Amino acid sequence: LESAREQIRDPSNVTFEGGDEIDRADIEGERYLTFRIKGREATLLHKIDYALMKIESETYGVCENCGGQIPYERLKARPVTTMCFECKEHEEEHEDD
């Protein structure tokens, strides 16, 4: 995890070289995608750290919304989840409100 964190924190390890305008446009597109991927990786690492903290505090697997147990199958499919399926579904239904 620490190695992944370091790669995400250090944008200098993202280098692209190119020549003409088309190459530069391709490079910019690649750079944009790379930074989006790094952003997603950073978000996932944050969620992993949060899950590890919850394990240490013995609150892992407890829904942060209703306080109920998150089913093992859901945790197995999405270990960083913080809500049971019903609460997550309810949240998504009311996102646009």
N, C-alpha and C positions, 0 to 999 in steps of 0.2 A: 504494500500500500504506500509506503513512504516513497519508493521509487516513482510510482505513478503520480503522487502528489508533486514531486520535484519536477517532473516533465511538464505537468500542467502549469505550474507556477512560472516556469522559465520560458518566456516567449522567444528568446534568442535562439532556441534550438529549432525554430521553424524558419528555414531559409529556402529561398527560391532564386534561381538564376534564369535569366532569359535575355532575348535580343529584341526582336521587333515588336510592334504594337500588338499583334495577335498573340505572341508569346507572353507579353505582359498581361494581356487580358486573361489568358489561361492561368497565369501565375496568380493574379488577383482572385480569380474564381477558386483556385486551389487553396489560397490563403484564407479566404472567407470560410470555406468548408472546414479547413483545419481548425480555425478558431471556434467554429460552432461545435465541432467534435470535442475540442478541449473544454469548452464550456459545459457540455453535457457530462463529460468525464468528471469535471470538478463538482458538479451537482451530485453525481452518483457517489463520489468519495465522501462528500459531506453527509449524505444519507447513510452511508456505511458507518462513518464515525458516530453518527447519532444512534444507529442501531446497536453498535458496540457499547455506547454509554448506557443505553437502556438495558442491555444484558447485564452490565456491571451493577446497575441499580435495581436489578430484578423486576423491571417493568416491561421487558421485551415481551411482545405478544399480547399486550393489553391495548385495546382500542383507545386512542386519545380522545375520541369523541364521546363514546357511550360508556367506556370503562369495562366493556365485556371482553372476553377472550377472543383473540383473532384465531380462526381455525388453522390448524397445522398445515392443511393443504394450501391455504392462502400464503402462509409464511414460507412454505417450501417453494411456491411459484414466484413469490415476490418478497424476499427476505427483508427488504428495507421498508415495507409497508408499515404505516402507523395507524391504519384504520381497518376495521372489519369491512367485509364486502358491502353490507347494507349501508353503513355510514358513508363509505366512499361513493357508492352509487347515489345516495341522497345528495351528497356534496356536488357531484357532477351534474345532477338534474337541476340544481339551483345555482349553478355558476353564473348564468346570465342574468339572474335577478338583480 
